[in-house]
Amino acid sequence: MRGDAVIALSFAPRQQHREVRKIILERLKDSHPYVREMALIAIARMKAKEAVPHILPLLNDPDKEVRETTKKTLQKLGYQVRE
């Protein structure tokens, strides 16, 4: 449910993106991997490059899917990620 809510937030109007980004960034630290993944997808969807410093630690996330989604998110934001 929280993960789905995070994705829904990424569809907020542009004028609300500042507040929405804060909420999404908090979800990168969620205890549930699905929520962290959805936060990453939302960040990519919003093209929020300023989130990169918050995203980088997830390259070492204990969950394999989160690590893979982190790489994809960074690539969507225009960064090269080595395997």
N, C-alpha and C positions, 0 to 999 in steps of 0.2 A: 504494500500500500504506500509506504513512504517513497519507494523508488518511483512508482507511477506518479506520485505527486510532484516529485522533482522534475520529471520530464514535462509534466503539465506546466510547471512554472516557466520553462524555457520558451513557452509560446506567449508569454506576457508581452504587452506592447513595449516597444523600445524605450519609451520614457520611464518605464519601471525596471529596466534592466539592472540598474545599480543596486537597488534593494534586493532584487531576485538573485543576483550574483552572490551577495552575501549569504543568503540562505543556502544556495547550492554549494558554495565553498564549505559551509559547515557540514554538509552531508558527505563530503569527501572523507570525513573522519568517522562516519557512522560505523557501528559495530557489525552491520550486515553487509556482506560483499555486494549483494544485488543493489543496494542503495548507493554504494560507492560507484558501481558501474553506471547506474542511471545518472548520477551526478556528472560523471565524465562525459557521457553522451550529451547531456544538456549543455555542458561547457562547450563542446565541439559545435553543437547546433547554434549556439549563441556567438560563436567565433570569439570567445573571451580569452584572448592571448594573455591578458594580464593575470590570468589564473595559473599560468605555467609554473611559477614557484610553488604553488600549492599542489600541482599535479605531479611534479617530479618525484616526490617521496613514494608515490604509488607504483613506481617502476619496481619497487622492492616489496610490494604488498604480499602478504602470505597467500592470497588467493590468486591462482593462475589466471582466471578469467579477468580479474581486475587488472593484473599486469598487462594482459593482452589489450584490453580496452584502453589502458593508459597509453600504450604505444600508438594505437589507432587514433586516439584523441590528439596526441602530439603531432602526428602526421597530418591530420585534418587541419591543424592550426598552422601548418607550414614548416614543421620541423622534421629533420631527418633523424630517425631512430635506428641505431644499430641493433642487430639481433644478438 
